[in-house]
Amino acid sequence: MSALITYLTTIRFGEGCVGEIGEDLAQLGIERALVVTDKGVTAAGLTETVMAAAGGDRIAAVFDETPSNPTEGAAEAALELYRACGADGLIAVGGGSPIDLAKAVALMATHEGPLESYAAILGGIPKITDAVAPVIAVPTTAGTGSEVGRAALVTLKDGRKLGFISPHLFPKRAVCDPELTYGMPTKLTAATGMDAISHCIETYLSPRFNPPADAIALDGLTRAVRFLRRAVEDGADVEARREMMIAALHGGLTFQKGLGAIHAISHPLGGLKEVSLHHGTLNAVLLPHVLRFNEPAAGEKYAVMRKAIGVAEDTDLATWFDDLNGEIGMPKSLSEMGFERQLIPPIVAGALEDHSGPTNPRPLDEASVTALMEVAY
């Protein structure tokens, strides 16, 4: 048996480390950076914090029109600004949406043809080269792990939410400063925390052989379940904020193994035009149901997860995480989030085409995904 195991991202981690971002720009040779962020991050003052640390002379322009789920249209608008201001690199500031959007811009700025042609499920992986523009990712939430991920999820103009995957899409630097998460709202803290948990669980359960990733995923899961409640209850809990950022980072580092049914379903859900659904919240709702579905195919891994989170050997993990969702204020169902039942068939179709499905420990088909959607509804 052979396996290809790579961890290629350079990471700064620690309180105040955003102050060193100027060194990263210099080391990467970025002289004019486009800052990609969103209105909420700017309103919170975090865009200005990062720009001040970078130095005003290195900032070419700011694009803060990133939608809650990044779109091809937004990527095109950001690309137009990137070219107009003469940028030669990007700083992504925010959660997974600005970071993924910056990756898309970095790809489109250096590769010809429509964005669609580089999608993983359409054979685009080998088309992405090392010409991708450099990205520095500065996460302001503790959940997505996109700052150390090789993928960008973008909703195309036709409504498909597709993954663009390549080792060349890793941000050249990840600047993980827990201080930037201190002001995160309670609901966002809870939702992004469950996102991190879903990453650690799904990558650990993936059947791909990657023991280093397994160890990282379990460590991330242990930290997240220990500190998430504290971070939700007290946003000023410095230790909890730090540990949740580590857990999110670990979840992202384990994307190497692939994800599973949670993400195969949440990706097309996040691409809906009819209703805007937060990715982390979707993952929280789907997690208990997917855990029940996958248990017969997981072997001893559920026992290992029980030990990692410190619960009794006979604990039903699906029920345990369902209870955790309730404690931190997550919705109980997709319908509670505004999803309507008639949209289930197109979501099932999208899930079966998603790049996350093949690494689910139990094979997915139309019947099983439909059943998961119905029970989550």
C-alpha positions in Angstrom: 0.0 0.0 0.0 1.3 3.5 -0.8 0.0 6.9 0.1 0.8 10.5 -0.9 0.9 12.6 2.2 1.6 16.4 1.9 1.4 19.3 4.3 2.6 22.3 2.3 1.2 25.5 4.0 3.3 27.8 6.1 1.4 28.9 9.2 1.8 31.7 11.7 -0.2 31.1 14.8 -0.7 33.0 18.0 -2.1 36.1 19.6 -0.9 39.2 17.8 0.7 37.4 14.9 -1.2 39.4 12.4 1.3 42.1 13.1 3.9 40.1 11.2 2.0 40.0 8.0 4.3 42.6 6.4 7.1 40.0 6.6 4.9 37.5 4.7 4.2 40.0 2.0 7.9 40.7 1.6 8.9 37.0 1.6 6.3 36.3 -1.1 7.3 39.3 -3.2 3.8 40.8 -3.0 4.1 44.5 -3.6 0.5 45.4 -4.3 -2.1 43.2 -2.6 -5.9 43.1 -3.2 -7.7 42.5 0.1 -10.7 40.2 -0.3 -13.2 40.3 2.6 -16.8 41.0 3.3 -18.9 43.8 4.7 -19.3 42.2 8.1 -15.5 41.8 8.6 -15.0 45.4 7.5 -17.7 46.7 9.8 -16.0 44.8 12.7 -12.8 46.8 12.0 -10.8 43.7 11.2 -10.1 44.7 7.6 -8.5 47.9 8.8 -6.5 45.9 11.4 -5.0 43.7 8.8 -4.3 46.6 6.4 -2.6 48.5 9.1 -0.4 45.6 9.9 0.4 45.1 6.2 1.3 48.7 5.6 -0.8 51.0 3.5 1.7 51.2 0.7 1.3 47.5 0.0 -2.5 47.6 -0.2 -3.7 48.2 -3.8 -7.4 48.0 -3.2 -10.1 46.3 -1.1 -12.9 44.1 -2.4 -15.5 43.6 0.4 -18.5 42.4 -1.6 -18.0 38.7 -0.9 -21.4 37.0 -0.5 -22.1 34.5 2.3 -21.4 31.7 -0.2 -18.8 32.8 -2.8 -20.1 33.0 -6.4 -18.6 33.1 -9.8 -20.1 36.6 -10.3 -18.3 37.9 -7.2 -15.1 36.3 -8.3 -15.3 38.0 -11.7 -16.0 41.4 -10.0 -13.0 40.9 -7.7 -10.8 39.8 -10.6 -11.7 43.0 -12.5 -10.6 45.1 -9.5 -7.4 42.9 -9.1 -6.4 43.7 -12.7 -7.5 47.4 -12.6 -5.4 48.2 -9.5 -2.3 46.3 -10.7 -2.3 43.7 -7.8 0.2 40.9 -7.8 -1.2 38.9 -4.8 -4.1 38.7 -2.4 -4.9 38.9 1.3 -8.1 37.1 2.2 -9.6 38.3 5.5 -12.6 36.6 7.0 -14.2 33.2 7.1 -14.3 30.5 4.4 -16.2 32.7 1.9 -13.6 35.5 1.4 -10.7 32.9 1.6 -12.3 30.7 -1.1 -13.2 33.7 -3.2 -9.6 34.9 -3.0 -8.4 31.5 -4.2 -10.8 31.7 -7.1 -9.5 35.1 -8.1 -5.9 33.9 -7.8 -6.7 31.0 -10.2 -8.7 33.1 -12.7 -6.0 35.9 -12.7 -3.4 33.4 -14.0 -5.3 30.8 -16.0 -7.2 31.3 -19.2 -10.7 30.0 -19.9 -13.9 29.8 -17.9 -13.7 29.0 -14.2 -15.9 25.9 -14.7 -13.1 24.2 -16.7 -11.0 23.9 -13.5 -13.6 22.2 -11.3 -12.5 19.0 -9.8 -15.5 16.9 -10.9 -15.0 18.2 -14.5 -11.4 17.1 -14.7 -9.9 20.4 -13.8 -7.4 19.4 -11.1 -4.4 18.8 -13.5 -5.1 22.0 -15.4 -4.3 24.2 -12.3 -0.6 25.1 -12.3 1.9 26.8 -10.0 1.2 30.0 -11.8 -1.7 30.7 -9.3 -1.2 34.1 -7.7 -0.1 34.1 -4.1 -2.7 34.3 -1.4 -2.2 35.1 2.3 -5.2 33.9 4.3 -6.2 35.6 7.6 -9.1 33.7 9.2 -11.4 35.7 11.5 -13.6 32.7 12.4 -12.7 29.4 13.9 -14.3 26.8 11.6 -13.7 26.5 7.9 -10.0 25.6 7.8 -9.9 27.1 4.3 -6.7 29.0 5.3 -4.8 25.7 5.1 -7.0 23.9 2.5 -6.3 23.2 -1.1 -9.9 23.7 -2.2 -12.2 26.6 -3.0 -16.0 26.1 -3.2 -17.7 28.5 -5.6 -21.3 28.6 -6.8 -21.3 29.1 -10.6 -23.8 31.2 -12.5 -26.0 28.2 -13.3 -26.3 27.4 -9.5 -23.9 24.5 -9.3 -21.6 24.7 -6.2 -18.3 23.1 -7.4 -15.0 22.4 -5.8 -11.7 23.6 -7.3 -8.9 21.5 -5.8 -5.2 21.7 -6.3 -2.0 21.8 -4.1 -1.4 25.1 -6.0 -4.5 26.6 -4.3 -3.0 26.4 -0.8 -2.6 29.9 0.6 1.1 30.6 0.7 0.7 31.8 4.2 -2.0 31.2 6.9 -2.0 33.9 9.6 -4.0 32.5 12.4 -4.4 35.1 15.1 -7.0 34.2 17.8 -7.4 37.8 18.7 -9.3 38.4 15.5 -12.1 36.0 16.7 -12.7 37.7 20.0 -15.6 39.7 18.7 -17.4 36.9 16.9 -21.1 36.7 17.6 -22.4 33.8 19.6 -24.3 32.1 16.8 -21.4 32.4 14.4 -19.1 31.0 17.1 -21.4 28.0 17.5 -21.9 27.4 13.8 -18.2 27.7 12.8 -17.3 25.5 15.7 -19.5 22.8 14.5 -18.0 23.3 11.0 -14.6 22.5 12.5 -16.0 19.5 14.3 -17.6 18.1 11.1 -14.3 18.5 9.3 -12.4 16.5 12.0 -15.0 13.8 12.1 -15.5 13.4 8.3 -11.8 13.4 7.5 -11.1 10.9 10.3 -13.9 8.6 9.0 -12.6 8.8 5.4 -11.3 5.4 4.2 -8.2 7.0 2.7 -4.9 5.9 4.3 -3.3 8.9 6.0 -2.3 8.2 9.7 -0.9 11.8 10.2 -4.2 13.3 9.2 -6.1 10.8 11.4 -4.0 12.0 14.4 -4.5 15.6 13.6 -8.3 15.1 13.1 -8.7 13.4 16.5 -6.7 16.1 18.2 -8.8 18.8 16.6 -12.0 17.0 17.6 -10.8 16.6 21.2 -10.0 20.4 21.5 -13.3 21.4 19.8 -15.6 19.4 22.0 -13.8 20.5 25.1 -13.8 24.3 24.3 -16.7 25.0 22.0 -19.3 25.5 24.8 -16.9 27.8 26.6 -16.3 29.9 23.5 -20.1 30.2 22.9 -20.8 31.1 26.5 -18.0 33.6 26.8 -16.6 35.1 23.7 -13.9 36.8 25.8 -12.5 33.4 27.0 -9.0 33.7 25.6 -8.1 30.1 26.1 -11.3 28.8 24.4 -10.8 31.2 21.4 -7.3 30.0 21.0 -8.2 26.3 21.2 -11.1 26.7 18.8 -8.8 28.3 16.2 -6.4 25.4 16.7 -9.3 22.9 16.2 -10.4 24.7 13.0 -6.8 24.7 11.7 -6.5 21.0 12.4 -9.8 20.3 10.6 -8.4 22.1 7.5 -5.1 20.3 7.6 -7.0 17.0 7.4 -8.8 17.8 4.2 -6.1 15.8 2.5 -8.2 12.7 3.4 -11.4 13.9 1.8 -14.7 14.6 3.5 -18.0 12.7 3.3 -21.8 12.8 3.2 -22.2 15.9 5.4 -20.3 18.0 2.9 -21.6 16.2 -0.2 -25.1 17.4 0.9 -24.2 20.8 2.4 -22.3 22.0 -0.7 -25.4 22.0 -3.0 -27.5 23.3 -0.1 -25.2 26.2 0.2 -25.6 27.0 -3.5 -29.3 27.5 -3.4 -30.7 30.7 -4.7 -34.0 30.3 -3.0 -32.6 30.6 0.5 -29.2 31.5 2.0 -28.0 28.7 4.2 -24.9 29.0 6.4 -22.4 26.2 5.8 -21.4 25.5 9.4 -25.0 25.5 10.5 -25.9 23.0 7.8 -23.1 20.7 8.9 -24.3 20.9 12.4 -27.8 19.8 11.4 -26.6 17.0 9.2 -23.9 15.6 11.5 -26.1 13.4 13.8 -28.0 11.9 10.9 -24.8 11.1 8.9 -23.2 9.6 12.0 -26.1 7.2 12.4 -25.9 6.3 8.7 -22.1 5.7 8.7 -21.7 3.8 11.9 -22.1 0.3 10.3 -19.2 1.0 8.0 -16.9 2.7 10.5 -15.3 -0.3 12.2 -13.5 0.7 15.4 -13.4 4.4 14.6 -16.5 5.3 16.6 -14.9 3.8 19.7 -11.8 5.8 19.1 -13.9 9.0 18.7 -15.7 8.3 22.0 -12.4 8.0 23.7 -11.1 11.2 22.1 -14.1 13.2 23.3 -14.2 11.6 26.7 -17.5 9.8 26.8 -18.6 6.4 27.9 -18.1 3.4 25.6 -21.8 2.9 25.1 -22.5 6.5 24.2 -24.5 7.0 21.0 -22.4 9.6 19.2 -25.3 10.8 17.0 -27.4 11.6 20.1 -24.4 13.2 21.9 -23.8 15.6 19.0 -27.5 16.3 18.7 -27.6 17.3 22.3 -24.5 19.5 21.8 -26.3 21.2 18.9 -29.1 22.0 21.3 -26.8 23.3 24.0 -25.2 25.8 21.7 -28.4 27.0 19.9 -28.1 25.2 16.6 -31.4 24.5 14.7 -32.9 21.0 14.8 -33.7 20.7 11.2 -33.3 22.0 7.6 -36.9 23.2 7.6 -36.1 25.3 10.7 -33.4 27.0 8.5 -36.0 27.8 5.8 -35.3 24.9 3.5 -38.4 23.6 1.6 -39.1 19.9 1.0 -39.7 20.3 -2.8 -36.0 21.2 -3.2 -34.8 17.8 -2.0 -34.5 16.1 -5.4 -32.1 18.7 -6.9 -30.0 18.6 -3.7 -29.8 14.8 -3.9 -28.6 15.1 -7.5 -26.0 17.7 -6.5 -24.8 15.6 -3.6 -24.2 12.5 -5.7 -22.0 14.6 -8.1 -20.1 16.3 -5.3 -16.4 15.6 -4.9 -16.9 14.8 -1.1 -19.1 11.8 -1.7 -16.5 9.2 -2.8 -14.7 9.4 0.5 -17.7 8.8 2.7 -17.1 5.5 4.6 -20.5 4.1 3.4 -21.4 4.3 -0.3 -23.9 7.0 -1.2 -26.8 6.5 -3.7 -30.0 8.2 -4.5 -32.0 6.3 -2.0 -29.6 6.8 0.9 -29.1 10.5 0.3 -32.8 11.1 -0.1 -33.4 9.3 3.2 -30.7 11.5 4.9 -32.4 14.6 3.5 -35.8 13.5 4.6 -34.7 12.7 8.2 -32.8 16.0 8.4 -35.7 18.0 7.0 
